[in-house]
Amino acid sequence: MFNKLNNKKLLLLILPVIVVLFSCDGRDRIYKPNVQVLKKHNLLESFTKQTKFVPEQKIQIETDTILSNGFEIKIQYHSVENNELSKTIVNTKTKSPTRYKNFEANLHVLKNGLTLNKSVINKELFSNSENSTFLNQAIMQFVWIDYQASTPSQLILNTSFNIPGTDSYRDFVILIDELGRLKLKEINLTANII
């Protein structure tokens, strides 16, 4: 007798739960377009936003140069995955976020076959108190060898940083001496207008 009574109570408890579960089948949304359902739940904007990556794919440029003054330079310039700078581009239809990948260069400098310097050139190398706010918003554009300015005792490289979507640039000179010491210097390219 006791067992039958418990089974009836259990059945009375489970029956309403089953009815509730089967009544939540989405019949109210079956004939509504997806856009309308997403708008109702404030999800349309997150589905229509398309994040754009610049560059879209990994980029890698390798340079291997031997100068007549005995310096040998190996530069591996590449985009850094999972290290992006985000900017939102406002379009007439939507605001689409654009993520600019940061770049860095692995540098290997030799002189007469002996390694002088192995280092990574990235914006952290240039971060000092006066450039930190600029560099937080900027990405490295290029790293190149200044053949004409290099001497037998000093190798000179140049690099440039830009804030994406603006005309704001900063250029730097990287000096490497015969002992492999790096010295950084910012180039001021503003023209004097008379």
Salt bridges, closest charged atoms under 4 A:
ASP25 OD2 - ARG27 NE 2.56
GLU45 OE2 - LYS49 NZ 3.73
GLU72 OE2 - LYS74 NZ 3.89
GLU81 OE1 - LYS101 NZ 3.32
GLU84 OE1 - ARG99 NE 3.46
GLU104 OE2 - HIS78 NE2 3.72
ASP177 OD2 - ARG181 NE 2.71
GLU178 OE2 - LYS111 NZ 3.54
GLU186 OE2 - ARG170 NE 3.42
